[in-house]
């Protein structure tokens, strides 16, 4: 029984450490994404669709249909 408890504690600690690592990775990514968003916001870029249409989830915007 003690052996099983020790095993479960070990598994828990490993999972806890992995979660902490993922959280730290997301924090790092958030900083970069935040910077990208601020830069894009400050760029005065205006997105407009070339012609009025109905779009669905399969629509892909590219340089041919966005001005």
C-alpha positions as CSV (number, residue, x, y, z in Angstrom):
1,X,0.0,0.0,0.0
2,X,2.8,2.4,0.9
3,X,4.5,1.6,-2.4
4,X,1.4,2.5,-4.3
5,X,1.0,5.7,-2.4
6,X,4.6,6.7,-3.2
7,X,4.1,5.9,-6.8
8,X,0.9,8.0,-7.0
9,X,2.7,10.9,-5.2
10,X,5.5,10.7,-7.7
11,X,3.1,10.7,-10.6
12,X,1.3,13.7,-9.1
13,X,4.6,15.6,-8.6
14,X,5.6,14.9,-12.2
15,X,2.2,16.1,-13.5
16,X,2.3,19.2,-11.3
17,X,5.8,20.0,-12.7
18,X,4.6,19.5,-16.3
19,X,1.6,21.8,-15.7
20,X,3.9,24.4,-14.3
21,X,6.2,24.2,-17.3
22,X,3.2,24.5,-19.7
23,X,1.9,27.6,-17.8
24,X,5.4,29.2,-18.0
25,X,5.5,28.5,-21.8
26,X,2.1,30.1,-22.2
27,X,3.2,33.2,-20.2
28,X,6.2,33.5,-22.5
29,X,4.0,33.1,-25.6
30,X,1.5,35.7,-24.3
31,X,4.3,38.3,-24.1
32,X,5.1,37.8,-27.8
33,X,1.5,37.7,-28.9
34,X,0.8,40.9,-26.9
35,X,3.7,42.6,-28.6
36,X,2.5,41.5,-32.0
37,X,-1.1,42.7,-31.4
38,X,0.1,46.1,-30.1
39,X,2.4,46.4,-33.2
40,X,-0.4,45.5,-35.5
41,X,-2.8,47.9,-33.8
42,X,-0.3,50.7,-34.1
43,X,0.4,49.9,-37.8
44,X,-2.8,51.8,-39.0
45,X,-3.5,48.8,-41.2
46,X,-7.1,48.7,-42.4
47,X,-8.6,45.4,-43.6
48,X,-11.4,45.6,-46.1
49,X,-12.9,42.9,-48.2
50,X,-12.8,43.6,-52.0
51,X,-16.5,42.9,-52.6
52,X,-19.5,42.3,-50.4
53,X,-20.2,38.5,-50.2
54,X,-21.5,35.9,-47.8
55,X,-18.7,34.0,-46.3
56,X,-18.7,30.6,-44.6
57,X,-16.1,28.7,-42.5
58,X,-14.4,27.4,-45.7
59,X,-13.6,30.9,-47.0
60,X,-9.9,31.8,-47.1
61,X,-8.8,35.4,-47.3
62,X,-5.7,36.1,-49.4
63,X,-4.1,38.9,-51.4
64,X,-6.6,38.3,-54.2
65,X,-9.8,38.9,-52.2
66,X,-8.7,41.5,-49.6
67,X,-7.8,45.1,-50.4
